[in-house]
Every structure is written in C-alpha cells, then in structure tokens.
Amino acid sequence: MAGAREMRLRMRSVRNITQVTRALEAVSASKVRQAQVAVLGARAYSDRAAAILESLANQPGDVRALHPLLEERPVANIGMLLITSDRGLAGAYNLNMVRMATKFWKEQTVPVRWVTVGNKGRELIVRAGAKIVSEFSSFRRSPSFAEISPVARTLLTDFLAGTVDEVYVASTDFINTLKLQPTIFRLLPMTLDKPGNPVAVRSGAKQEYIFEPSAAELLNEILPRFVMVQVFQAVLEAQASEHSARMVAMRNATDNAMEISASQQLAYNKARQLAITSDLLDIAGGVEALSKAAVQPARVNSDTMVLEA
C-alpha cells in the first residue's frame, strides 16, 4: 500500500485537476451560449437565401445552364472540406468527425483533395495519408463572415478552375447540447431540385416570377454568396458542437475526478486509522511492560545488608 505522503500528493493532484476541469466546463458553457446565438442567426440568413434559390429553381427553363456552379460534370477529382477544432479536451468530437470523413474518402474511386479547418483534424488526416492543399486554423470564438470567406473562396476557385468536380463538406450539426450529428453534404455543384440538399425545392404549386435583373445575373450574385454562407454556417455549427462537446467532456471529467478524490480520501483515512491504531497498540504494549516491571520485588544483596541495633 502507498504511504501516507504519496497518498496526500495524489489527492492534491486530483483536486488540482478537478479545479481545471471545472473552470474549463464553465468557460465552455459560456462559449456554447454565444455560439448557439450565432448559429441561429446564420440559419435564418441561410434559409432566406435558400428560399430565393428555390424560387429560381421553380421557374420555367433549365436553370443549371445559367451558372457554372450548377454544372454537373464527370467526376475526376473531389474536394473535401474537413471542419474540426484547434484544441482537444472535447471528448470524441474530433475523432468521430475524422472517422466519418476517412470512411467517405476510402469509399471514393477518384483522388480527394483536402481543405482543413482546425489543427486536430489536419493532424489526424495527415497521419492517414491524405493530400492537404490548404489549411485554416486559429479562428476566434465568434468568427465573422469575412474571416470565413477565404475558406469558401478556396473551394470556389478549385471548382470553377476544374481542379475538382465535386466539393463536399464534413462538419458537425449542432442539434442541442447533448446531441451532435457528424454529417457530410455536397456543396458543389449546387443542386436545386433534389430532396435532402440545402436548397431543395419544397412541395407546392409553382409560380412564375419576373426577375429584374435577369435570373442569370441574380444567380451570378447569389450562388457564390450562398456557397460562402453554407461554409460559414458549417463552421458556426462545428464551433457550437465543439464547445458543447468540451463542456460535456469536462463535466464528466470533473465528476470522475471527484469520485476518485472521494475514494482516495477514504483509502487515506483507512490507512491513517490503521497507523494510529498500530501506534496505540505499541504504546499500550509498552505501558503494560513497564507496569509489570514495576510490581516485581527488588532483589536484596545479603552481603551488603546492614542491621540496625
């Protein structure tokens, strides 16, 4: 059994870890609330942009021919945007996302070019042998649209130049604090009339509109902007998921540390009680030995005995 000093050092170490995890939990809880507000605000903008594209898709004629971002072509290369966190201590958040993205990658029959947001995902995907063409990291707590725009421009440039023929985004949807959903969706080419896509046409009667300027000019302005909005939305969703995962992970770590601290305190108390009992037994044995020695009669030496008259 460990000595009392070693046990005290362990208990102190666990208490220090508990303080750290509790502080990280509080910080993550604050960040989750801010990220949740940002996500809800971006969703409203994204839904409105999707409604405009939906109206264009419902018009007579083939809208796909109006803009290269809608062009379907044979797939020779795929672009993949992987969004993870810059820091760890978030449970299985990064690992789940990279695992899903890696599975998708292995299922493809054409080369995949990776663009990463976040250091953790980049490190994991590099170990798997992925080809990373661009990487982004160190975004602040609530990144602005302008800060995320270079990520979307990288994807748009590769697609319009023909470097890649499809672009997918691997991110995590923030549903609630306890439910995070890793997902992969196709960003480019954009699809306006297939269910399950961000700008899918809803059921209902089609109504013809007169556009000013023309539908082609509107698409030329709206589609690149909408791609940026989709990337911005994915980053915000991933950040909210990261903070939520870290908050839950730190809460579990705090609970586990407190359980370990309680068990170590109990073991320390038992060891201390055993040591005190052992000391008391030794003292009682010594007292008993001394008392037995005191009651024994003293030996008298006859040669030195002096008799008084």
C-alpha positions, 0 to 999 in steps of 0.5 A: 500500500502507498504511504501516507505522503504519496497518498496526500500528493495524489489527492492534491493532484486530483483536486488540482485537476478537478479545479481545471476541469471545472473552470474549463466546463464553465468557460465552455458553457459560456462559449456554447451560449454565444455560439448557439446565438450565432448559429441561429442567426446564420440559419435564418440568413441561410434559409432566406437565401435558400428560399430565393434559390428555390424560387429560381429553381421553380421557374420555367427553363433549365436553370443549371445552364445559367451558372457554372456552379450548377454544372454537373460534370464527370467526376475526376477529382473531389474536394473535401472540406474537413471542419474540426477544432484547434484544441482537444479536451472535447471528448470524441468530437474530433475523432468521430468527425475524422472517422466519418470523413476517412470512411467517405474518402476510402469509399471514393474511386477518384483522388480527394483533395483536402481543405482543413479547418482546425489543427486536430483534424489536419493532424489526424488526416495527415497521419492517414495519408491524405493530400492537404492543399490548404489549411485554416486554423486559429479562428476566434470564438465568434468568427465573422463572415469575412474571416470565413470567406477565404475558406469558401473562396478556396473551394470556389476557385478549385471548382470553377478552375476544374481542379475538382468536380465535386466539393463536399463538406464534413462538419458537425450539426449542432442539434442541442447540447447533448446531441451532435450529428457528424454529417457530410453534404455536397456543396458543389455543384449546387443542386436545386431540385433534389430532396435532402440538399440545402436548397431543395425545392419544397412541395407546392404549386409553382409560380412564375416570377419576373426577375429584374435583373435577369435570373442569370445575373441574380444567380451570378450574385447569389450562388457564390454568396450562398456557397460562402454562407453554407461554409460559414454556417458549417463552421458556426455549427462545428464551433457550437458542437465543439464547445458543447462537446468540451463542456460535456467532456469536462463535466464528466471529467470533473465528476470522475475526478471527484469520485476518485478524490472521494475514494482516495480520501477514504483509502487515506483515512483507512490507512491513517486509522490503521497507523494510529491504531498500530501506534496505540497498540505499541504504546499500550504494549509498552505501558503494560511492560513497564507496569509489570516491571514495576510490581516485581520485588527488588532483589536484596544483596545479603552481603551488603545488608546492614542491621540496625541495633 
